[in-house]
């Protein structure tokens, strides 16, 4: 707590937002006066918070929240304390870990899941390194969920009407917004890197510098919140839906990853002569084998699967290739020291803790099981058959049947996650869409 106390004094903090990431990656928690936070009294939250669906509902059986709806203790992680740049009064935010009253971790906490995967790497003397890339759309304010989203009006007074990939002028349309985003990120030490305009209308991408997976997950978690807040202050929305507009590409969270020797820092994807190592190929093979069963994490909602469409800048299979953006796993051109694999499958709507844990878990299983990948693909991966689940229901079935993933994440977490996603799926399935009313009402 010494680091936290020093931070609170230095910045004259009056309030603290004590937050945890839930299953969706949403910030839950409490706003606490500084005096109460410094009193040392542990913050408590209901364990049921972890089982709240994205619609605000809970699984009916109460299996994972308990019939008495017990509390859990939230312990601040001092390394995560940051300013909240947009707050009126000096306010800090601190990400917390969730434990039971006996000090044991809450098994269904996403942050715990990632920590456990990293501990498995550490036990082998390995240290993963990741670098996420986040795509998102800017859209006009939309108060009616029945109306399609539209691109916002930029500084020229006009909205984008065509594809503007890598256009500097298109980014400059929203200069004042991005100035605020970069300022907010700098104040929070989120260490974002490059900004580009992506393929879709008012679709942007911001890349993060590579680093420790838990630290990066924390930064992505806070970054999403930051971008949404900055956009609101410019009278627009920023959305991290995987497929917000039907005629535009979807948004991904690509994850570059490598594994280094924990002691020497040497990239284990390269042999000492600079050639690709056996661990490199086994890591790819693990991604190929286990990704279909990980799709409920990489593509957690019904909407997520609308992004994974042929010829729409998203992979549809588990092929891999060198500098090939049409496959699920791309190996960029790089020096032996920087050899890495880009997982292009996760949507940006994923929980960053779970998505990073999932891609690392697949690679770990490949390395420890000495799996062999398919041959690299040098042709168009979009023209090959689908190898990924086409919907959430299929993905849930595969995940539930995969014992190695239950061992990696913990059986209790997997059962809880499947139950939560099935509850969300059932809620969606009850909704009758405008498409059904339009085409079926009078025609069948």
CORPE-V738505 format. One record per residue. N is the residue number from 1. PHI is phi in whole degrees, 0 to 359 (none if undefined). BURIAL is I if it has 9 or more other C-alpha atoms within 8 Angstrom, else O. D_LAST is the distance of its C-alpha to the last C-alpha in Angstrom with 2 decimals. Layout:
N PHI BURIAL D_LAST
N PHI BURIAL D_LAST
This chain:
1 none O 65.83
2 299 O 68.72
3 296 O 66.49
4 293 I 64.19
5 301 I 67.17
6 296 O 68.62
7 297 I 65.34
8 297 I 65.07
9 291 O 68.68
10 301 O 68.45
11 258 O 65.42
12 53 O 66.41
13 293 I 63.08
14 252 I 62.32
15 222 I 58.95
16 232 I 57.17
17 268 I 53.45
18 268 I 53.40
19 233 I 50.09
20 227 I 48.32
21 274 I 45.19
22 272 I 42.44
23 298 I 39.82
24 277 I 37.80
25 87 I 41.03
26 276 I 41.13
27 282 O 44.61
28 241 I 45.38
29 154 I 48.82
30 221 O 51.34
31 262 O 53.42
32 239 I 57.00
33 300 I 60.22
34 303 I 62.72
35 299 O 65.27
36 289 I 62.93
37 297 I 61.77
38 283 O 65.42
39 291 O 66.33
40 89 O 65.03
41 289 O 62.75
42 292 O 59.80
43 283 O 56.35
44 241 O 54.00
45 225 I 50.23
46 295 I 47.97
47 300 I 46.78
48 297 I 43.32
49 305 I 43.15
50 291 I 42.47
51 253 I 39.43
52 281 I 37.76
53 283 I 34.32
54 293 O 33.36
55 270 O 31.51
56 92 O 34.76
57 265 O 33.82
58 224 I 35.64
59 304 I 34.82
60 293 O 34.92
61 279 O 37.63
62 66 I 40.33
63 302 O 41.58
64 260 O 42.75
65 264 I 43.94
66 87 I 45.84
67 292 O 45.79
68 260 O 48.63
69 52 I 47.08
70 285 I 50.28
71 274 I 51.59
72 230 I 52.36
73 266 I 55.16
74 252 I 54.41
75 254 I 57.23
76 293 I 57.68
77 265 I 57.91
78 301 I 60.76
79 290 O 59.77
80 258 I 56.58
81 292 I 58.18
82 211 I 57.38
83 287 I 57.52
84 256 I 54.47
85 298 O 55.09
86 269 O 52.96
87 290 O 54.44
88 292 O 56.62
89 261 O 59.32
90 301 I 60.52
91 229 I 57.89
92 250 I 57.52
93 233 I 54.66
94 224 I 55.24
95 278 I 52.82
96 246 I 53.53
97 263 I 53.30
98 251 I 52.15
99 225 I 54.45
100 279 I 55.04
101 295 O 58.16
102 271 O 60.00
103 92 O 59.35
104 284 O 56.89
105 295 I 53.85
106 286 I 50.50
107 297 I 48.61
108 264 I 45.19
109 284 I 46.61
110 302 I 45.24
111 294 I 48.72
112 294 I 50.18
113 301 I 47.79
114 294 I 48.97
115 302 I 52.60
116 294 I 52.40
117 297 I 51.04
118 295 I 53.85
119 294 O 56.38
120 294 O 55.37
121 297 I 56.12
122 299 I 59.38
123 296 O 60.48
124 267 O 60.40
125 80 I 62.35
126 250 I 59.31
127 225 I 58.06
128 287 I 54.62
129 231 I 54.30
130 228 I 51.04
131 213 I 50.01
132 279 I 46.54
133 234 I 44.83
134 249 I 42.33
135 259 I 39.72
136 202 I 38.18
137 253 I 36.63
138 266 I 38.15
139 225 I 35.59
140 294 I 35.96
141 304 O 36.07
142 229 I 32.57
143 266 O 32.53
144 245 O 28.82
145 295 O 26.86
146 279 O 23.62
147 264 O 25.28
148 297 O 25.75
149 284 I 29.31
150 230 O 31.71
151 297 I 35.07
152 281 I 38.09
153 278 I 40.64
154 266 I 43.78
155 292 O 47.37
156 281 O 46.75
157 87 O 44.44
158 232 O 41.42
159 267 O 38.61
160 296 I 38.06
161 239 O 35.62
162 219 O 36.21
163 286 O 37.29
164 228 I 40.85
165 303 O 41.72
166 64 O 45.34
167 286 I 46.02
168 288 O 49.03
169 298 O 48.37
170 292 I 44.86
171 292 I 46.39
172 296 O 49.10
173 303 I 46.51
174 238 I 46.57
175 306 O 50.25
176 295 O 51.09
177 296 I 48.26
178 289 O 49.35
179 298 O 52.96
180 293 I 52.04
181 300 I 50.03
182 294 I 52.98
183 295 O 55.44
184 299 I 53.48
185 293 I 53.19
186 296 I 56.90
187 295 I 57.87
188 265 I 55.90
189 56 O 57.24
190 276 I 53.78
191 55 O 55.16
192 281 I 52.23
193 245 O 52.93
194 278 O 51.13
195 246 O 48.57
196 224 I 46.35
197 270 I 43.37
198 274 I 40.48
199 292 I 37.83
200 287 I 35.31
201 293 I 35.87
202 58 I 38.39
203 261 I 38.10
204 242 I 41.49
205 221 I 43.18
206 235 I 46.31
207 259 I 48.22
208 253 I 50.55
209 293 I 53.91
210 289 I 54.11
211 177 I 55.58
212 293 I 55.35
213 300 I 51.81
214 293 I 52.16
215 297 O 53.71
216 293 I 50.95
217 299 I 48.23
218 300 I 50.06
219 291 I 50.25
220 295 I 46.57
221 305 I 45.75
222 285 O 48.02
223 296 I 46.98
224 302 I 43.34
225 298 O 44.63
226 296 I 47.11
227 295 I 44.71
228 299 I 42.30
229 294 I 45.31
230 297 I 46.79
231 297 I 43.57
232 302 I 43.29
233 288 O 46.83
234 250 O 45.79
235 59 O 42.85
236 210 I 40.13
237 253 I 38.23
238 249 I 38.79
239 240 I 35.86
240 252 I 36.05
241 300 I 32.32
242 290 I 31.62
243 217 I 28.84
244 282 I 29.00
245 230 I 27.55
246 292 O 24.68
247 257 O 26.67
248 241 O 29.94
249 297 I 31.47
250 273 I 31.72
251 246 I 34.98
252 245 I 37.06
253 240 I 40.20
254 290 I 42.09
255 236 I 44.99
256 280 I 48.14
257 212 I 50.16
258 211 I 53.40
259 227 I 55.85
260 244 I 59.56
261 291 I 62.53
262 298 I 63.21
263 274 O 66.96
264 265 O 67.42
265 81 O 64.24
266 287 O 63.83
267 292 I 60.32
268 282 I 59.53
269 280 I 56.99
270 235 I 60.02
271 287 I 63.00
272 294 O 66.47
273 273 O 66.56
274 93 O 63.48
275 280 O 61.08
276 298 I 57.80
277 270 I 58.54
278 297 O 57.12
279 296 I 55.81
280 300 I 53.85
281 292 I 52.06
282 293 I 51.53
283 299 I 50.04
284 301 I 47.46
285 298 I 46.75
286 297 I 46.19
287 299 I 43.63
288 295 I 41.87
289 287 O 41.89
290 259 I 40.99
291 301 I 38.69
292 306 I 35.41
293 281 I 36.43
294 263 I 37.44
295 298 I 34.12
296 298 I 33.40
297 269 I 36.57
298 289 I 36.12
299 225 I 32.42
300 277 I 32.24
301 229 I 28.91
302 306 I 25.22
303 299 I 25.99
304 302 I 28.86
305 281 I 26.81
306 290 I 25.21
307 289 I 28.80
308 276 I 29.36
309 239 I 27.69
310 305 I 29.29
311 66 O 31.53
312 239 I 31.26
313 63 I 34.81
314 220 I 33.90
315 287 I 34.67
316 236 I 32.20
317 211 I 34.86
318 253 I 38.31
319 290 I 40.37
320 226 I 43.55
321 192 I 45.75
322 277 I 48.63
323 49 O 47.66
324 244 I 44.12
325 275 O 41.50
326 265 I 38.55
327 247 I 39.24
328 290 I 39.03
329 231 I 42.83
330 257 I 45.00
331 253 I 48.78
332 291 I 50.26
333 297 O 53.56
334 198 O 56.26
335 289 O 59.80
336 305 I 60.48
337 290 I 61.17
338 250 O 57.81
339 300 I 55.68
340 207 I 52.34
341 236 I 48.69
342 256 I 45.80
343 273 I 42.71
344 262 I 39.89
345 274 I 37.05
346 301 I 37.27
347 278 I 35.21
348 287 I 37.22
349 279 I 35.22
350 285 I 37.13
351 283 I 40.03
352 298 I 43.04
353 296 I 45.16
354 287 I 42.64
355 294 I 41.58
356 292 I 45.25
357 300 I 46.06
358 292 I 43.22
359 292 I 44.20
360 291 I 47.85
361 296 I 47.12
362 297 I 45.39
363 296 I 48.36
364 300 I 50.83
365 298 I 49.32
366 297 I 49.52
367 292 I 53.14
368 281 O 54.25
369 264 O 52.48
370 55 O 53.80
371 285 I 50.43
372 246 O 50.18
373 278 I 47.54
374 288 O 45.85
375 290 O 47.43
376 296 O 46.86
377 263 I 44.21
378 255 O 45.51
379 252 O 42.36
380 280 I 38.95
381 291 I 37.32
382 293 I 33.93
383 271 O 33.68
384 270 O 34.19
385 296 O 31.62
386 296 O 30.43
387 237 O 32.88
388 259 I 31.77
389 306 I 29.12
390 270 O 25.74
391 205 O 25.05
392 296 I 27.18
393 300 O 26.37
394 295 I 27.74
395 295 I 30.73
396 296 I 31.56
397 297 I 31.69
398 294 I 34.08
399 295 I 36.23
400 295 I 36.61
401 264 O 37.86
402 263 I 40.38
403 294 O 43.80
404 301 O 45.82
405 289 I 43.78
406 297 I 44.35
407 289 O 48.04
408 288 I 48.01
409 264 I 46.25
410 99 I 47.18
411 298 O 45.08
412 296 O 44.85
413 298 I 43.38
414 299 I 40.76
415 297 I 39.66
416 295 I 39.60
417 296 I 37.66
418 297 I 35.00
419 298 I 34.71
420 297 I 34.39
421 292 I 31.72
422 295 I 29.68
423 294 I 29.94
424 295 I 28.69
425 298 I 25.78
426 296 O 24.75
427 295 O 25.07
428 294 O 22.78
429 295 O 20.14
430 282 O 19.95
431 276 O 19.01
432 264 O 15.53
433 276 O 15.78
434 296 O 15.30
435 300 O 13.31
436 295 I 10.59
437 293 I 10.82
438 291 O 11.06
439 259 O 8.24
440 250 I 5.50
441 307 O 6.94
442 242 O 6.08
443 245 O 3.79
444 235 O 0.00
